[in-house]
Amino acid sequence: MQTLSALRQDPYFTRMFAYVHVLCWPILVWQINRFFGALKRAGITNALYTVNRWGFLKLVHLGDREDPNAYKPLPRIFRPLTDESYASALPRASKSGSRLPPG
């Protein structure tokens, strides 16, 4: 359970605390901890909710659970820029700034 000071400083909840009356902040903290704890236990990652002036959260829409069998692509692995495959066959530019070979 997160404390009132920790939730108050969290940028995600700042607008909620600005909207709710100061005397109702303990209700809001209790509702936030209860609501997000239930979502975490259920494995739900998305939810749409509203907050009223007294600090009560109302669930509007519940998102889907994350499917454990869903396809997850492999993460891309990039070679370092010092890899030989990035080398070029073109000659380097001269120190005078000319890109064309002398001739």
Beta strands, then each sheet from edge to edge (+ up, - down):
strand 1: 47-51
strand 2: 57-62
sheet 1: 1+ 2-
end
